[in-house]
Amino acid sequence: EDFDVVRAARGSRRAVVKEFDGVVARRAITLEFTPKAAEVTERTAPILSAIEILPSGE
């Protein structure tokens, strides 16, 4: 919910590792990436390099 990747990484184009506990998913998990810029360009578009989703207790 409103996770700011740039803020968490302390700058743009930097890696961040974050765990979210207590997420309940019955059939699907939806991830939405929204740029802060009013106009989306190649430079301002959100970038995702990897994601790992594991069941609780793993």
CYANA upper distance limits for C-alpha pairs under 8 A (distance plus 0.5 A):
  4 ASP  CA      8 ALA  CA      6.68
  5 VAL  CA      9 ALA  CA      6.52
  5 VAL  CA     16 VAL  CA      7.63
  6 VAL  CA     10 ARG  CA      6.44
  6 VAL  CA     11 GLY  CA      5.64
  6 VAL  CA     12 SER  CA      5.67
  6 VAL  CA     13 ARG  CA      8.30
  6 VAL  CA     14 ARG  CA      8.16
  7 ARG  CA     11 GLY  CA      6.80
  8 ALA  CA     16 VAL  CA      7.21
  9 ALA  CA     14 ARG  CA      6.32
  9 ALA  CA     15 ALA  CA      6.61
  9 ALA  CA     16 VAL  CA      5.57
 10 ARG  CA     14 ARG  CA      8.11
 21 ASP  CA     56 SER  CA      8.27
 25 ALA  CA     29 ILE  CA      6.50
 33 PHE  CA     46 PRO  CA      6.63
 34 THR  CA     45 ALA  CA      8.41
 34 THR  CA     46 PRO  CA      7.21
 35 PRO  CA     40 VAL  CA      7.49
 35 PRO  CA     44 THR  CA      6.92
 35 PRO  CA     45 ALA  CA      6.35
 35 PRO  CA     46 PRO  CA      6.33
 36 LYS  CA     44 THR  CA      8.42
 37 ALA  CA     44 THR  CA      6.98
 39 GLU  CA     44 THR  CA      8.39
 40 VAL  CA     44 THR  CA      6.13
 40 VAL  CA     45 ALA  CA      6.11
 41 THR  CA     45 ALA  CA      6.30
 54 LEU  CA     58 GLU  CA      6.83
